[in-house]
């Protein structure tokens, strides 16, 4: 009998509930604060930005939240996603480790982002919202929301970080094909954008600035709301379909992970895979090491400060307790645009402080080397973001080769690189550099914490 | 119970044999001829270009050919591919038709091409070949062969039509990521290329020219062979895994197609899906209408002549009896680069002459309109090539809406458009034109038939 390569679930195995890790933690994460009063924000503070259903999910203490059938209908376009056993990579490495990867690149836009874009669009449409605004960096999130809005008849308006807007025209074209309107950020359309452009007419933008613009626009239009692609509790909640499916797939494989690795930008891909496994760990049913991997150029967990900070550059959002490099921090223009965020999901930060997960940082050249190695053995060219997880996976697999340990490694492969191929071109041409964040630059940025 | 969206097979349902339609036809197709003697070519004539195993498959009269386990191992990276029921498109069209699509975009390079690239690389490696040469237009085939060569340790050298090389840099980067070397064609590296450049220094190339260059290089190097991505019998043979899987999936769905539509360039995607259904039709087990869809700008089946012609521009290949627009024909630069070939698979041509399949031609604007409609309802942005099949599918579905017929339509969705998004950009910007092939241009081209 041939060795099985992938573990595919039937549509009837699509999860019916999202998992909320908060009630299973020894203590809840610190609440977001109003920047003026420094008091916890209430639902009313968030109402101009989010529909009631999502605000309720943001603060829920229920362990499980039902997935509406209208959302599952759209999930079925690509879910359940496959779990692969990376047999060809194992052979190429000569490792006794067993490597698995959960692949989210099968979604319409090529990443895990639609897992939350779809319910966000659904709940907004259900409450009569007609237009969603958002930011996007590399463009995965903007594409996902554009796709989701097309499913429920919503307008979608995206502020895309100028650097990506110019360098990655394919992402913009994908958003437009799904019917969205895309603006480069900073733009002249918002006060936040105009303020930045006045100071820096050539600004290439940042996620923090783009968030300010999208938030500002949503707050001014009673029929519009804002959608965020990572960081918040309800976003991570929606992403847990990844981990719930992976647990069922490990049952099919008759295996249990010893190490789980995922890349972290805002934290949603990592949390989506890791939280259901963390539940099993907290319940004593398995004991995987859970490891977040971040870029050396934007190391919020490993070098940031755990403090209250704004989620955006202009300071329009509530204060979030998180590992942050400072909300004015603008990371080097590394190719993993989805990991260039100054902060970390407050929930992931809290769990990291509790000692339930580890974190490491890796430079982008090692990551792209891992990406090429993976592409040539497994066929999938990984997006720049998950090459960080793959680099960590290969580190672990090579340690096993030395020690002879047959560890089981589970890797979050959150997307493909079809629209990021110029980054591979730069790597193959030897034009890529590793920009280490200097202590001085970090201290300067942290000095701006509110 | 929720309505099922996709029909997914287990790895154990991966076909173990390819299907050869020839012995089931009322008469065999006319043989390829040596251009000098006009006698049928023998295996020795083909030995400088292809390994023995593929030459044997080219002329086999066996109904089934076993798929080597080493090939199935690689197929498992993405196969079996899903069959989708396009429920959201049906709703958007308001049609009583039931629309299914077999999606090949889940492969590592995003199309059906690896189905034959993998066995071609395998058989070459097994016979000691160390280097494969090929041509590519839009780049799907070149990417597929680059991926396949990486699996078996072969060097891969690709001549890419200059127009695509310049306009679609992402495809070149994908080939290079898989380890291939890519040259623009016409190139200074071959006699064929130099001859063209002497006459037309600014030539943007054609598939016919690129084939000449790749063939010439392979013929000069005893360790090298040539690989072709469509047209030939063994290529269509390998693609029948698509149709065999689809038959099993229709059993799961409890349905039977009344109409099958697929786009035709060289014919391999179409034949791959259609031949197993044609077998069932010839055996009287079902009776689908089978319809080939080609671009109005390159209409070999609907307006070409059924005659012996060269497969390449320089006249290095055997003469093939096929529907051809003339081997010197250079089609308008439409966006479906994979359909810009002057001829048609001799096997498809023969089957068309036997009256077993229909053919229609559609202009690219209608095709892209269908592509956008499909993307916004089903999530997948189809490659320019299969938008032709989708346009034909929508024509049929709208006819059903008028007549009230509940026809079952099966569509070959052979790939996604991630690396072709600028074509959608041109369509959305209103910059796309439909260039109809004039009778005068066609007559002029046909006058060059050998």
Interface residues (C-beta under 8 A of the other chain):
Chain A: X2 X3 X4 X5 X6 X8 X10 X11 X69 X72 X73 X74 X76 X77 X78 X84 X88 X106 X107 X108 X110 X147 X150 X151 X169 X170 X173 X174 X176 X177 X178 X179 X372 X375 X376 X377 X378 X379 X380 X381 X418 X419 X421 X422 X424 X425 X428
Chain B: X2 X3 X4 X5 X6 X8 X10 X11 X69 X72 X73 X74 X76 X77 X78 X84 X88 X106 X107 X108 X110 X147 X150 X151 X169 X170 X173 X174 X176 X177 X178 X179 X372 X375 X376 X377 X378 X379 X380 X381 X418 X419 X421 X422 X424 X425 X428
